[in-house]
Amino acid sequence: MKENKKSVSTRRASSHCKASKEKQEDFIMLPTVDFCFKELMQNDNIRKNIIAALLNVPPSEVENTELMPTILRKESKDDKYGILDVRVKLKDGEQIDFEMQVEAFDCWANRSVYYLSKMYAGEIKEGEGYDCLKKCIHVSILAYDHFQDDKECYRRIVFCDAKTGKEYTDLMEMHILELSKLPPEEKNETSLLQWMRFLGGKTRKDFEEMAKKNSELEEAYDVLDKLSADEKKRLEYETRQRAIRDYNIGMLTAERRGIEAGREEGENRINQLNIELSKRGRTEDILKAAVDKEYQEKLLKEFEL
């Protein structure tokens, strides 16, 4: 007996609807998207616990954390604005800037030094002494390999004597967390490593497993879960994701077009060179240039091409 076409269609629609609902329920925001990271850092406990892990002190020692404006002021009309992801002030006046970066950034070292310096210099006002300056820390949370020649996932960078290695001052320091270099999980990991794993999580299952092992991460997962269930927040998150994706596609397209334009220009130069050599009956040079790039470049210079 043939199955009714309408019932088949209804079953398919029901199956599709069920799969769509399951996918929606499984959705979880990723902390590597700066929108999500900023939302997580709105939570006082999450802020305190991440800062404690970073400074390697008990959370109880991080008594107060205050979110500050993320736009660094301009000192002159020609100065460049600095816009931070998350800027936190501690009880003793120390400041910490957290920056989340997913894609490789060629001038990241320059950018982070500039932001750290601007944050530090912005503390002092006219008429104040240098003794009022407080420690400033820049934290780079990177989802790519920044240092290509080693496997270290975390490093602290400070001013020190180049010869002896002795620290000169701790008033400005940088912490660099490379999530892409996290080693295989081990027992009794540091709190910082656990937080790095959480920030680099990729699926709901990842976060659920981490939450079972650590009460701090369990609280962070609960906040993440609520954020992901908030339709308005989800829309903002997806809009930010699209903006990042569109930017990356635009950069890739521009790069490809540049390569193609360069290739076309190169082909035109070679064609012109071959024409000039043919006019002069230098067919042997055409053959030699085809297999000898140095000789080809020499001929291009000779004909000013």
C-alpha positions in Angstrom: 0.0 0.0 0.0 1.4 3.4 -1.1 2.1 5.9 1.6 0.1 9.1 1.4 2.3 11.9 0.0 0.9 14.4 2.4 1.8 12.2 5.4 5.4 11.8 4.1 5.6 15.6 3.7 4.2 16.2 7.2 6.7 13.8 8.7 9.6 15.4 6.9 8.5 18.8 8.1 8.2 17.5 11.7 11.6 16.0 11.5 13.2 19.2 10.2 11.4 21.2 12.9 12.7 18.8 15.6 16.3 19.0 14.2 16.1 22.8 14.1 14.8 23.0 17.7 17.6 20.7 18.9 20.2 22.8 17.1 18.7 25.9 18.7 18.8 24.4 22.2 22.4 23.2 21.6 23.5 26.8 20.7 26.2 28.3 22.9 28.0 31.5 22.6 31.8 31.3 22.3 33.9 33.5 24.6 36.5 34.1 21.8 33.8 36.3 20.2 34.6 39.7 21.8 30.9 40.4 22.4 30.5 37.3 24.5 33.7 37.9 26.3 32.6 41.4 27.3 29.3 40.1 28.5 31.0 37.5 30.7 33.3 40.1 32.2 30.2 42.1 33.3 29.8 39.5 36.0 31.8 40.5 39.1 32.7 37.0 40.2 33.9 35.9 36.8 36.1 39.1 36.6 37.5 38.4 40.1 38.3 34.8 39.4 40.0 35.4 36.0 42.0 38.2 37.5 43.0 36.1 40.5 44.1 33.3 38.2 46.1 35.7 36.1 47.9 37.3 39.1 48.3 33.9 40.7 46.6 34.9 44.0 43.5 33.6 45.9 40.2 35.1 44.6 39.7 36.5 48.2 42.7 38.9 47.6 40.9 40.5 44.6 38.6 42.6 46.8 37.1 45.0 44.3 37.0 45.2 40.5 35.5 48.2 38.8 34.7 48.3 35.0 36.1 51.5 33.5 35.4 53.4 30.3 37.0 51.5 27.4 37.8 54.6 25.2 41.3 56.0 26.0 41.3 59.8 25.9 43.2 61.7 23.2 46.0 64.0 24.5 45.8 66.1 21.4 43.6 66.6 18.3 46.2 64.6 16.2 46.3 61.8 18.8 44.8 58.3 18.0 41.9 57.0 20.1 42.3 53.7 21.8 39.3 51.5 22.3 39.8 48.6 24.7 37.7 45.4 25.1 37.4 45.3 28.9 39.1 47.7 31.3 39.2 46.9 35.0 40.3 49.0 38.0 41.3 47.2 41.2 41.0 48.5 44.7 44.6 49.8 44.9 44.2 51.7 41.6 45.9 49.1 39.4 44.4 48.8 35.9 44.0 45.8 33.7 43.1 45.8 30.0 41.8 42.6 28.5 41.8 42.2 24.7 40.3 39.2 22.9 41.7 38.6 19.4 40.7 35.7 17.2 42.4 36.4 13.9 46.2 37.0 13.4 47.1 40.7 13.6 50.4 41.6 12.0 51.1 44.6 14.4 49.6 43.1 17.5 52.8 43.8 19.6 52.8 47.4 18.4 49.1 47.8 19.2 49.3 46.3 22.6 52.3 48.3 23.7 50.6 51.5 22.4 47.4 50.7 24.4 49.4 49.8 27.5 51.4 53.0 27.3 48.4 55.2 26.7 46.6 53.6 29.6 49.6 54.2 31.9 50.2 57.8 30.7 46.5 58.6 31.1 46.7 58.1 34.9 48.6 61.3 35.6 47.1 64.7 35.4 48.8 68.1 35.2 50.4 69.1 38.5 50.6 65.5 39.9 53.8 63.7 40.8 55.1 60.5 39.2 54.5 58.7 42.5 50.8 58.7 41.8 51.2 56.3 38.9 49.8 52.9 39.4 50.5 49.5 37.8 48.9 48.9 34.4 48.6 45.4 32.8 47.7 44.5 29.3 46.3 41.0 28.7 46.2 39.6 25.2 43.9 36.6 24.8 44.8 35.2 21.4 43.1 32.4 19.5 46.1 32.0 17.1 49.9 31.4 17.4 51.5 34.8 18.0 54.9 33.5 18.9 55.6 31.0 16.1 58.9 29.5 17.4 57.7 27.9 20.7 54.8 26.0 22.3 54.4 28.2 25.4 50.8 29.1 25.8 51.3 31.8 28.5 53.9 34.4 29.2 54.4 37.5 31.3 56.5 40.3 29.8 58.0 43.1 31.9 60.8 45.7 31.7 64.1 44.0 32.7 67.8 44.3 32.3 68.7 42.8 28.9 72.0 41.4 30.4 71.0 40.1 33.8 67.3 39.6 33.3 66.7 41.5 36.6 63.3 43.2 36.6 63.5 47.0 36.4 59.9 47.8 37.3 56.6 46.0 37.4 54.5 49.2 36.8 53.9 48.1 33.2 53.5 44.5 32.2 51.9 42.3 29.6 50.3 38.9 29.8 49.9 36.9 26.6 47.6 33.9 26.5 47.7 31.8 23.3 44.6 29.6 23.4 45.8 27.8 20.3 48.8 26.4 22.1 47.0 24.8 25.1 48.7 21.5 26.0 46.7 18.2 26.5 44.7 18.4 29.7 46.4 17.1 32.9 45.4 16.6 36.6 45.8 19.5 39.0 46.2 22.2 36.4 46.6 25.8 37.4 43.5 28.0 37.7 44.8 30.1 34.8 45.1 27.1 32.5 41.6 26.0 33.4 40.3 29.5 32.6 42.2 29.5 29.3 40.5 26.2 28.4 37.1 27.7 29.2 37.7 30.8 27.1 38.8 28.6 24.2 35.8 26.2 24.5 34.2 25.3 21.2 31.0 23.4 22.0 28.3 23.1 24.8 29.8 19.7 25.7 33.2 21.3 26.3 31.7 23.8 28.7 29.6 21.2 30.5 32.6 19.0 31.0 34.7 21.8 32.4 31.8 23.0 34.7 31.8 19.6 36.4 35.4 19.9 37.5 35.5 23.5 38.8 32.9 25.5 40.7 34.2 28.8 39.3 33.8 27.5 35.7 30.4 26.1 36.6 29.2 29.6 37.5 30.7 30.9 34.3 29.0 28.2 32.3 25.6 29.1 33.9 26.1 32.8 32.9 27.1 31.7 29.4 24.1 29.5 29.1 21.7 32.3 30.2 23.4 34.7 27.7 22.9 32.1 24.9 19.2 31.8 25.8 18.6 35.5 25.6 17.2 36.3 22.2 18.3 39.9 22.2 21.9 39.0 23.3 22.0 36.2 20.7 21.1 38.6 18.0 23.8 41.0 19.0 26.3 38.1 19.2 25.4 36.8 15.7 25.6 40.3 14.3 29.1 40.6 15.7 30.0 37.2 14.3 28.8 38.2 10.8 30.7 41.5 11.0 33.9 39.6 11.8 33.2 37.0 9.1 32.4 39.7 6.5 35.6 41.6 7.4 37.7 38.4 7.0 36.1 37.6 3.7 36.7 41.2 2.5 40.4 41.0 3.5 40.8 37.6 1.8 39.1 38.9 -1.4 41.4 41.9 -1.4 44.4 39.7 -1.0 43.3 37.4 -3.8 42.7 40.3 -6.1 46.0 41.7 -5.3 47.7 38.4 -6.1 45.8 38.1 -9.3 46.6 41.7 -10.3 50.3 41.1 -9.5 50.3 37.8 -11.5 48.7 39.6 -14.5 51.2 42.4 -14.3 54.0 39.9 -14.2 52.7 38.0 -17.2 52.4 41.3 -19.2 56.0 42.1 -18.4 57.2 38.7 -19.6 55.1 38.9 -22.8 56.6 42.3 -23.5 60.1 41.1 -22.9 59.6 38.2 -25.3 58.3 40.6 -28.0 61.3 42.8 -27.6 63.7 39.9 -27.7 62.0 38.5 -30.8 62.2 41.8 -32.6 66.0 41.7 -32.1 66.3 38.0 -33.1 67.4 37.0 -29.6 65.4 33.7 -29.5 68.1 32.0 -27.4 67.6 34.6 -24.7 63.9 33.8 -24.7 64.6 30.1 -24.0 67.3 30.9 -21.4 65.1 33.3 -19.5 62.3 30.8 -19.4 64.4 28.4 -17.2 66.7 31.0 -15.5 64.8 33.5 -13.3 67.9 35.5 -12.5 68.7 35.9 -16.1 65.1 36.8 -16.8 65.2 39.6 -14.2 68.5 40.9 -15.7 66.8 41.1 -19.1 63.7 42.9 -17.6 66.1 45.5 -16.2 67.9 45.8 -19.5 64.7 46.6 -21.3 63.4 48.7 -18.3 60.3 46.6 -18.0 
